[in-house]
């Protein structure tokens, strides 16, 4: 018996659940289900398995432990728990901007090694080498990177648009991709 779902979303987020029931002992069948989507102790649904909701909208950010209790025709109760992480879009956006801000700050301080910490490990050494070649021009480069003006946030990635105003009253746009590493930390993967 499995309750499957995507593990993350941004509030408010409609989480989809799929219930997969395998063969039960004694040819039993599931008669009823009690579902507590938020893990707060009270059931959000109690009733026939056939009528069990497959979607629940989480209004607030937080880590929820949804609990499903299935009762079969032999009165055996099966309990499944599923963690659901709902994130705050504003907080996530601010954190991604902080990564970019950290990069600019370290370049302004001519600190190539720590500027490299803003990047995913697979590309970090390449960027550190590049920053070192800039030498005394690191602060000027930091000022020319531009400001974040737009972007899109997905599951495990963010594509941001940097825009720089030029002295000739034109603008240049540059993409910036951040990804979430296996350690859960967001870093720049492409620039």
C-alpha positions, 0 to 999 in steps of 0.5 A: 500500500503506497501513497505517492505524491510530489514532495514539494510545492509553493503555498498555496499548493494543491498536492495530488495523492495516488493510492495504490493498494496491493494484494491484502491477506485473506483476499481482504479489500479496503472498505474505508479510509481516514485521511489527515492531510496536515498531520494535526490530529483531526481527520480531513476525510473519513469514509469509503475508500472509493470517495477518498479525495486525491487532492488537498490544497495546502494554504500555508508553508510548512512541513506536513506529515499526511497520514492515511489509515486504510481499514480492510474488510477484516478490520485490519488497519494499515497506516501510511505517512507521507511528508509534504514540504510546502515552501514560501515563495517569497522566502525562496525568492529572497534566498536565491537573491541572497546567493547572487548578492553574496557572489557580487559582494565577494567579487567586490571584496576581490575574494575569488575563492569565496565568490566561487562558493556561490557556484555548484561544485561541478563548475566552481573551480572554473569560475574561481579560475576566471575570477582570479584572472580578473584580478583588480577588475573583480569589483568593476565586474561585480558592478556590471553583472546587473540586477535581477529583474525577472525569473521563474522558480521550479522544483530544484531550479530557478532561472533568473534574468539579470539586466544591466543598464549601459552608459549609452542608455541601452540594456543587456540581459543575462540568464542566471540559473540556480539549482538545488544540489544533492545537499539541499543547498541552492547555488549558481550552476550557469551564468 
